[in-house]
């Protein structure tokens, strides 16, 4: 027997079909599902097609990597955690040293009476440009972070 | 599920479940992590590393990236664990971090115009089955390869739900928790994904 299904029936059948393919129908749902496939040829065909695909996907699996991967997995994560802290410390130390060095260099340059004024101005401009660039990059990064659509996902 | 080499295969065994709410032990582990106890985090990593790796493998398709991303996601999770609610299930939260990292990688790959199919799908699947004759085996492998190609051709949302249900073997409730959507949405997305898979397969078989 066959005919046309209403929208509501169609939605109900789709849900039952998903459960039927996964073998998760209750007794009551099973009865209702059987009514559908008895009544509508299109439902029976769709069920058959879905089952054919499920049969194949059920057998498919990812190849397991070699055991040593699992044995060293946690230690690899641990090393990454430690390295993360090391990088932060290294970066912080480097930035402090660079800023201090730059400050001292500019300070000694300004007190250097032998250096011509035009050279002093040029060096100050280079330093000022570098600072502006640095602030701009930091601000851009901060701006991107604030508007990152995945930001909440990571929290 | 065991593969033909005797190892545990990529599908997640039924003993390990994912729900939205953490059990007492996991909540305690998370509190210890929040207090800076890395060994407690190690327990969580050991508990979920296989599921994490195979989830990443489903997203990106090759071993090296799957391993790297799953570990990087654990690092991110540890760094952000201070703001995590210990009453919630760790893996549900971790999954979203992993998915985010995987999508970033896939986006970079797209920019580099590197098709997914290049990444050695054939090596990912355990296709051997010693119980069959060679011709039948070849036919089955061909079918699996076609299905695999069709899965990759799905849009990301369709592919994700197929991987969660048919490869990770999660329940509808677990999928709803992980994706943060109602059960009804899971059912309709699964139906649409399977229908799209059927269409892709029909096209590939022509």
Interface residues (C-beta under 8 A of the other chain):
Chain A: X11 X14 X15 X17 X18 X19 X21 X22 X24 X49 X50 X53 X54 X56 X57 X58 X59 X60 X61 X62 X63 X64 X65 X67 X69 X70 X73 X74 X76 X77 X78 X80 X81 X84 X150 X153 X154 X155
Chain B: X1 X3 X5 X7 X8 X9 X10 X11 X38 X42 X45 X46 X49 X50 X53 X54 X57 X58 X63 X67 X71 X72 X74 X75 X76 X78 X79 X80 X83 X84 X96 X97 X99 X100 X103 X123 X124 X125 X126 X129 X140 X143 X144 X147 X148 X162 X165 X166 X167 X172 X184 X187 X188 X190 X191 X194 X197 X198 X201
